[in-house]
Amino acid sequence: MVLLWTITALSAEASTLSVSPNTGVYSLGQNFTVSIIINTQGKSINAAEGTLRFNPSELSVVSLNKGSLFNLWTTEPSFSNTAGTVTFSGGTPAGYSGATGVVLNVTFRSNKAGTARLSFTDGSVLAADGMGTNVLNNMTGGTYTITVASESPEPEVVVEYVPPANTPSAPVVRSDTHPDPDLWYKETTARLSWSVPSGVTAVRTLLDKKPTSVPTNVHDTPISEITLEGLDDGVSYFHIQFRNADGWGRVTHYRLAVDSKKPTSFSIDLLEGSDSASPIQTLVLNAENEVSQVNRYLVQVNGGEPYEFIDREGNGILELAPLDPGYHSVIIEAFNEAGNSLIATFSFVIEAFERPVFIEYPNTLSGEVIPVIKGMTRPNSEVTVTIRKLGLGSSEKFAEKEYLVKSDEDGLFIFIPDGRLDYGVYELVAVSVDEYGARSEVSDPVRMVVEQPGLLRIGSLVLNVLSVMVPLFALLLLSIILSIMTWRRVKTLRVGVKREAHEALVIAVNEFDRLESLLSKEREKLIKQHKNGKLTKTETELMAEMKRALSDAKRKVRKEISDVEDIVE
């Protein structure tokens, strides 16, 4: 029990010796001041001494200033920039009890970039108990970052305040106006709140532009919320920390990014050097904003459905989807990171290049021949040739077909249908798309006439001849019969019958001559359609048969009429 009481008493009377601030970031050659502080942990003390050590190559002492804690000095405070020490020994007859008693203020100059450290090598704190009991149980030094100033600023080194042991953790800050510290907001009034844990005796806050400041505004009655009005555009930080019986705890730095204005300007241009015939156009979005970045756009092309474009590269380059030749317009709304926006419009024309031209094609051809058609367009282009049959009847099946061919490096393209064409009239048109996706105008149409094959044409000729001969024979027979009947009844009309018979003979001879002439012309046409200038054996035999048939018919008609004349006589 005696041992337990002794340990408890010593623990209750424990004091600490430390420096403040114990962290910091300073430039090379810069002066900064630290204070040597005693925390008596609630007990009264009346004297203290100690030695603070530093590396002379990193730091050097510029000056020493006595604090308000002691008014009696058994040894005047002193320093040595050679040995790297600061020593002190003092006291006060009245005694002192508190957490931030300042013994000495030491001003250092930074000599070397890097990390500089301060540490206590020895020390004592004597209790005001009449026995001079040493109640010191902990000595805490400091660590400082020394940076080299440069024209190009180095990334900011964040050095956090290091709290004493058993102090409160960092507050958790919430906001219904600026809920995400990583985002930008247009609201200039921020409402922040936090929960105050038990044991917290005070709250310290600060609003500034520095990301790692230690708050200085003390609220002795702990608050759990705050409203910050009239925030400036830009990034500011709200700093907050709690205090309990062991001291000030960790600091929370809450980022507040505000941009209350819309972009200052926004314009749209085509990318320099763009091909006006290309279906894929690239726009340059020139948006300027004073505070946050402009990286989100709402794009509407030709009055269509708007879509979102996020400029992840930050270069303002927007490539549009492929467009057909013609006039186009875009409406784009540019948003800064806080959601403020500005609208711009832009229009442009995609030109079609020169139309394809058919340079070689048959005006007429036989249905037995598959045509070879040639044309010219841009080199290395895809050419769509459309062939349609004109004057389609209800029974016709061929309506329209498309063929895709490619032009060579000289621009020549060749089109061959995939089969023979039925007889009729056909129209062809072509349109080209070059290797960059540009589209041409539609070509002028050309027409081809597909005629029946030779044998079918001869057969048709036979039908035509027969259609003439049959009515003629019927007419002649009718005339003869009428003439005979008339001769029998009226002999006086014999002369008239003889004349009519003669006229019938003349008409028949003329018609047969016309048919022979027509047959001769058809023969010449067939000969021209053959490359060797000769008829086939079948065609020659058929033509000869037709000629014999006409001669026989002519001879028989002449004989019959002659017989009629003999009867009349």
Buried (B, 14 or more C-beta within 10 A) or exposed (E): EEEEEEEEEEEEBBBBBBBBBBBBBBEBEEEBEBBBBBBBBEBBBBBBBBBBBBBBEBBBBBEBEBBEBBEEEEEEBEBEBEEBBBBBBBBBEEBBEBBEBBBBBBEBBBBBBBEBEBBBEEBBBBBBBEEEBBBBBBBBBBBBBBBEEEEEEEEEEEBEBEBBEEBBEBBEBBBEBBEEBEEBBBEBEBBBBBEBEEEBEBBBBBBEEEEBBBBEEEBEEBEEEBEBEEBEBBBBBBBBBBBBEBBBBBBBBBBBBBBBBBBEEBEBBEEEEBEEBBBBBBBBBBBEBEBBEBBBBBBBBEEEEBEEBEBEEEEBEBEBEEBEBEEBEBBBBBBBBBBBBBEBEBEBEBEBBEBBBBEEBEEEBBBBBEBEBBBBBBEBBBBBBBBBBEEEEEEEEEEEEEBEBEBEEEBBBBBEBEEBBEBBEBBBBBBBBBEEBBBBBBBEEBEBEBBBBBBBBBEEBBEEBEEBBEEBBEEBEEBBEEBBEBBEEEEEBBEBBBEBBEEBBEBBBEBBEEBBEBBEEBBEEBBEBEEEEEBEEEBEEBBEEBBEBBEEBBEEBBEBBEEBBEBBE
